[in-house]
């Protein structure tokens, strides 16, 4: 539910400037043919970008639809004439009554009469039939600029109300208020922004944010908005999200330096209001992908990922680690971040991304293997991890989409034994992305193949009945033969069949072992031809040396292979 607005210090409608429109008692004599409302006072057309109404009614301030057909009353009556009022000709939109509408029409007549005798600048208040409330001064101007009753605010439900302490004014509308102060101007606040602002104390000096200084600002990412206030801002990341505030100051400054909410930034949107910490000195803000902690003696620093997990488990700033005192750094192998009493470390982003492309592995496994390999080669562990990630990025597809049904087709018969196929694998959902590392099978006959997968290890399949008695279907199959003689092909098949029963190796990045205790699909075919050819047919295709892994698509693109299907 939207919080109640700040109480009025004076509930009598108050103008925004000393000049006011004539009251009923001051009204000029009735005029028969009042001039139309000047163009300068007609509301503008509503902008294309309108506030997004949350589906959650607790966050929405919307109670009515904009009146897109609204127009000022033509030749309004200055006194009630039964049967001749606008309310007698038109349906009155809720929640207004005929009494409201007739009063509004007479107020319009007074304003129109005043305009015939005074300058436009001198008439600072305006009525919007059928609402019997005048909107005055800068709030009137803002309302007209937004579209008046055709805007997202629709009709006024109050006149200008002086805010407590005489710090400014507000006018309430069916779908939210406009607030004004001399320092900030007039701005509407609606929906999630109004809800969060109310929780934080509205414009009060004791509140977190003060008066709004902007309207809603639409972000380039298309999913988020923010609204600026005197002492901070409110961010709303998604249509149904509760807005979260961020104070102006060192935490926000640091957040801006790491990309703020922009796509691909370190932290993303705020997801929690700022918190004062138990020690009475520090403060923190929480974001989509991490936190920023600030202390007057250490400054403001973000903490994310595995290091945040470690620090959180230990007790955050109340743990033996204390507050962060610097940014995270990545040396190509490990992330590290200094805290008051020491340094926390975790696997670096290269190892994390490499493990993502090898589902079932961990970043720490990748680091351990790289360190071990680096001890036997004239290359650093960081260079090995970097090369291995580039290798995986070349041959492993990572996307946000599940494959379509059109990708599937019957696996064709092979030309003969020793040929092999490549197909896209069923993607695995890792880190909010679908990972497709592909799949290989080595044909032992035109209709049978030996393969390895994570459910059955190394096994032989009769493809015409492989799918519960039906012919086997795979995703986007491609077939090829290895450019060698028949005896080498047969020896490769025999090698692969001799490994039936071996378990599955889910680490494609470190899989170039001929005689191993476990095999993945591409490793099995690579090892079979290496063994059959006395190491002369190397189906791996990666340029980096040394290279420690082999991927399914990589084998199919080898210089030793001739594709023949499709």
N, C-alpha and C positions, 0 to 999 in steps of 0.2 A: 504494500500500500504506500502511496506517495506520502511523505511526511507532511504534517500540517505546516503551512507557511508561517513565517515569523509573525508574531502578533503585531497589530497596528498600534502605534502610539496615539494615532488619531484616526478614527474610522470614518471621518467625514472626508469625502473626496477632496483632494488638494491639488491645485495647479502646480506645474513644474516651474512656472515663472510668475512674476507679479501680475502680468496681464491676464485677464480671464474673460471668458465669453459672458454675455449678459445672462443673468438669472431670470427665472420666470417673472419675478417682480419688476425686473428692469426691461422686459421685452418691449420692443417697438410695436407700434400699431400693426394690425394684421395687414399683410399685403396680398393682393389677389394673385399675382403672377410672379412668384419668386424666381430669381435667376437660378440656373443649374449650379451645382457645386463646381467651383473652379477646378480646372485640370490639375493645378498644383496640389490640390487636396484629395484627388482621387487615388485610391490605393493602387500600387503597382501590380503587375502580373506576378503571381508567385514564382519563385525561382525553381529551376528544375530539381536541384538538390534539396530535398525536404528531410526533416528528421525521420529516422526509422523508428517505428513504434515497436517496442518489445512485445513478444508474444506473451510473456509473463505479465499478468495484470498487476502484480505487485510493483513492477518497475515502470509501468506505463502511466502517464498523466493524461492520456487521451480519453475524452468522454463524448466527443461529437465529431462528425465529419466536417471538413471545411465546406463553406457555401460558395461553390465556384461560380454561381450565377448572381451573387450579391451585387446590388447597385444601390446608390443613394435614392431616397424617395424623390420622385418628380413632383415639384410644386407642393411641398408638404403643408398640411393644415396647421395653423397656429392655435386652433382650439378644436375640440371634438365636435365633428359634424356627423351625426348618426348616418350610417350607410355610405359615407363618402371617405372613410379613412382607408389607408393602405391595408390595414388589417381586415377590412371588409372585402378586399379584392384578392388577397394573397394568403396562402397558408403560412401560419406563424411557426417557425422552427422551434423545437423544444430547446431549452426548458422555459421559453418565454411565453407570457400570457398576452391576451388582447389588451389588458390594462398596460402591460409593459410596452407593447408595440405602439399604442396610441400616445403614451407619454413620450416615447422615443421620437415619434413623428413631430410632435409639438416642439421638442427640443431641436430637431433638425430645422424647423421653421424659424425658431429664434436665431439659430446660428446663421442661416441663410440671409435673414433680415439684417443681422449685424454685418455680414459681409458686403451688403449693398451700401453700408454707410461707413465702413472701416476698412483698413488695409488687411490683406491676408495675414500679414505678420502680426497684426494686433489680435486676431482671433485664434487663440492657441488651443482651443478645445474642440472636440468633434464627437458627434453621436453616430452610431452605426445601427440603424433600424434592424431588428426590433429590440435591441438591447437598450435599456433606459439609463445607460451609464456613459458619461463623457470621458474620453481619453484625452489627456492634455500634454502639452509641451513636447519634450524630446521623446517621451514614450509614444505619443501620438505619431510623431514623425517616423519612429522606428516601425511601429505597427503598420503604417501605410506603406513603408518600403518593403515590408514582408508580404504584402498582399491584403491586409485588412482581414475582413471575414472570410476571404477566400484562402487565407494562409493556413498553415498548420495550427495556429492558435485559435482560429475561428472567432467567436464573439466575446466581447468583454463582459465580465461578471462583476466588475467593481470599477469605481473611478480611481483616480490617483490616490494612493494611500501613503502617508508619511511613515517611513520606517523608524523603528526605535532609535532614539538619540538624534533624530533629524539628520541622519547620515545620507538619506536618499529617499527614493520613492519606488513604488511598484504598482502595477495594475495586474489584476488576475483576469485570465481568459478561460474559456471552457477547457482548453487543453494545456494550460500552463501560464506562468506569469512572464512579464517583462520587468526587469529591475533596472533602475537608473541611479547613478550618482554623478556628481559634478566631475569627479576624477576619472570615471570609467565610461561614461556614456550609458546608453540604453541597450540591453541585450536580453533576448528570451532565454529561459532555462526550462527544458522539458524532459520528460521521460526518465531514462536512467541517470542523466545528469542532475535533474531536479531531485531525484530520490537520494543520490549520494550526497549532493550538496546539503540537503536537509539534515541527513544523518550527521554531517560534519559541522552543523551550526549556521547554515545560510551565510548571510553577509555580516553577521555579528562580529564585533571586535574579538570576542572570545572564540569564534569559530576558526577552523583551520584555513579557510580559503579567502574570505572577504567577497567583494562584489565581482560579478563576471566582467571581464574586459574584452571578450569576443563572443560572437555567436558560435555555434558548433562548427568545427573545422573538419572537413572530410579529408581523410588521408589517401595518399596515392595507392595504398595497398588494396583499396576497395572494400575492406572489411572493418575498418576501425575509424573512430572519430575522437576528437578531444575538444574540450572547451577550456579556455584560459580564464583564470581568476587572479585577483590581486596578489595572492600569496602562493599560487600553485596552479594545478590543472587537474581536470578529471578526464580519464581515458576510458573509452568503452571499446573493447576489442571485437565483440560480436553482437549481433542483434539481441540475443537473449542474455548477454552478460551483464552482471552487476558492475557498474562503473567503479573504477578505483582511482584514488587521488594520488598525486605526487606533489610534495612541497617544492617550492623554489628553494634553491640552495645547492650545497655541495653534492648531495646525492643525485639530484637531477642533472647537475652539470656533468657528473661522471657518467651517468646514463647516456647523456647526449654524445659524449665522446666515444662511446662504444656502439653507436648506431641507433640509440633510442628504440622506438617500436618498429623500425623499418624492416622489411623482409630480409631474412638472413642475418639480422643483427645478433649480437651476443645474448641479449636478454629478452627481447620482445616487449609485449605490453605489461604495464603494471597489473597485478591481480589481487592486490591487497593494499589497504591504506597504510601510510607510514606508521611505524610503531616506535614508541619510546621504550628503551630497553631497561631491564630490571636494575642495572647499576645507576640509573638516574642520569647518565651522561650520554650514552650511545643511542643511536637510532638506526632503523633498518627499513628498507622497502623491498617487497617481494615482486618478482616478475615471472613471466611465463617460463623462462629457462634459467632462473637463478635469483640471486639476491644482491643487494648492495648494503654493506654495513659501514656506518660512519661513527667515529669517535673523535672528540676534539684533539686528542694527542696523536692519532694515527691517520686521520683522513678518511676518505670514502673510497672503498674498493669493492668490485664485484667478485662474487664467489659462485662458481657454476660446476655442473657435471659431477664427476667422481670425487673431486676434492670437496665439493659441497656435501656430498653424501658422507664422506669421512668426518668432516667437521661437525655435521649435524649429529651423527651418531655419538660423537664425543661430547656434545653439549654446547655447540656454537661458541659464542664469546665467553661463556661461563666455564668452558673446559680449560684444560691446561694449555691449550694452544693460544688462547686470547683472541684478540681482533686481528683481521688481516692488515698487513702493512704494505702491501704491494699487489700488482696485477699478477695473474697467472702468466707463465711463460712456457713455451713448448720447444724443446731442443731436438725435436724430430723423433724422439723415443718416449720421453716422459713429459707430462705436465708437472709443473711445480709452482707453488705459491708460498711466499713468506708470511708467517704469522708472528705475533709478538714473541713467542718462545721457540720458534723453529720453522721448518719448512715441511709442508705436506706435498706428497707426490702421487701421481696416478698415471695410467697409460695415456700417451699423447693421442692427438686427433688422427694421425696417420695410422696408428695401430688400430684405433677404434673403427675407422672407415674400412680398413682391410678386413677386420673381423666381420663387419657388416656384410661384405661381399662374399664371405665364406660362412654361411649360416651354420651354427653349431660350435663355432670356435669363439675364443675370447681374445680381447686385445692383449692381455697379459701373455697368452700362449704365443701370439705373434711376436711380441717383444723377446720372449725367452728364446725362440727359434732364431730370431735375427741376431741376438747377442752371441748365441752359440756358433752360428754360421760366420759371423764377423771375425771370430777368433781363429778361423781357418782360412780367411781370405783377406786380401789387402783392400778392404772396404769397410766402412763404419756401419754399425747397426742402423744408424739413422738413414744412410744411403740405401742399405738393403731394404728397409721398410718403405722408403719412398719409391724405389724401383718396383717393389712387389705391389704397392698400391696402384701405380701406373699400369702395371700388368693387368691387375684385376679390373681396373676401370676400362681397359680396352676390350675385355672379353665378357664382362658380367654386366647385364642390364639391370639398372635400378630405376624404378619409375613409381608413379602414384596410382597406376591403373592395373586392374585385374584384366587378364586377357579375355578377348571376346570369343564367343562360340565359333565364329568363323575361322579361328586359328587351327581348329582340330580337323584332322583328316586321317584316313586309313594309312598305316605304314606300308609302303610298297614292298614287294619282294625285291631281294637283292639280286645282282647279276651272278654272284657266287660267293663261296666262302672267302673270308679275309677282307671283304668290303665292310664298310661301317656306315652308320647314320649319325647325323646330328639332329636333335629337335630341341625346341625351347622346353625348359622344365616347368613344372607347376611352380609358380613363384611362391616364395616364403615371405611372410610379412615380418619385417625386421625394422625396428626403429621408425615406424610409421611409413615404411616404404616397401614395395614389392621387389624382391630380389630374384632374378632369373639368371642362374649360372649355366643353364643349358644341360643337355644330357647326350651321352654317346652309347651306342651298342655295337659290338663286333659280330658280324654275321658268321655263324658256323655252318650255315647252309642258306639257300635263298629265303627260307621262311623262319629260321631260328637264329637267335642271337644270344651272346653272353654279355652280361651287363652287371653294373653294381649300383645299388641305391641305398638310401639310409634306412629302408625298412627290411630289406632282405640280404644286404651285402652282395657278394658276387654270386650270380645264379644264371642259369640258362632258361630262355623263354622260347616257347613255340608260339609265334606271333599270330597265326590264324585263329587261335582260340584263347588268346591271352586275357581278353576282357570278359571274364565270366562266361567263357564259351564262345564269345563273339570275336571277330577280327579286331586287332589292336588299333587304336586311334592314338595319335600323338600330335603335338603342336608343331606345325610348320616343318615337316621333315625334309631333310636334305641327305642324299646318298652320294657316296664317292668310293673310289678304289685307291689303294696305295700302289704307287708305280714301282712294282717289283715283280719277281717271278712267282710262279705258283707254289714252289716249295717253301719260299719264305712266308707266303701268306698262310700256308698250312701250318708251318711252325709257329706263327703268331697265334693262330686259332688254338693250337695244342697248348701253348703257354697259358692263354686265357682260361681254357677249360680246366687246367690244372689248379687254378686259383678258386674254383667254385667252392663255396663254404667260407671263404675269408670274409672278415667283417668290413664295414664301410669306413672309408677315410673322408671325413667332411672338410679337410683342409686342402683345398686345391692349390693354395699359395705355396705350400711346402710338400709337394707330392712326387717329386722326381726320384723315386726309389724303385728300382726294378724288382728286386725281391724284398717284399714287404709283408707285414702281418695283416695289413688292411689296404684296400684299394677303393678309390672312387672311379667313376666311369671313364673319365679321360685318362687318368693314370694307368688304368688297366690296358687300354689300347696302346698308349705310348710305351709302356713297359713291354708289352707283347712284341711290338715291332723292334724295339731296341734289342731285346733278347734274341729274336729270330734273325736279326741282321748283324749280330755282333757289334752293336752300337753304331752302325752306319746309317740307319734310318731313324732320325730324330724328328718326331712329328711336332715337337714344340716349335713355336714360331716367334718367340719374343726376342727382341733385339738385345736386351740388357744381358750383360755377362758379369757375374754369374746369375743364372736364372734357376730358381728352385721349385717352380711349380708349372703346371700345365692345365689349361682349361678346355672344356669341350669344344667351344667354337674355334679356339686356337688350332686344334688338331685339324679341323675341317678346312682351315685356310692355309695349311702347310704346303710348302713347295713340292712335297712328295705325294700329294693327293690330287687326283683328277675327279672333280664332281661330275655326276651324271644324272642326278634328279634333284630338283625339277628341271 
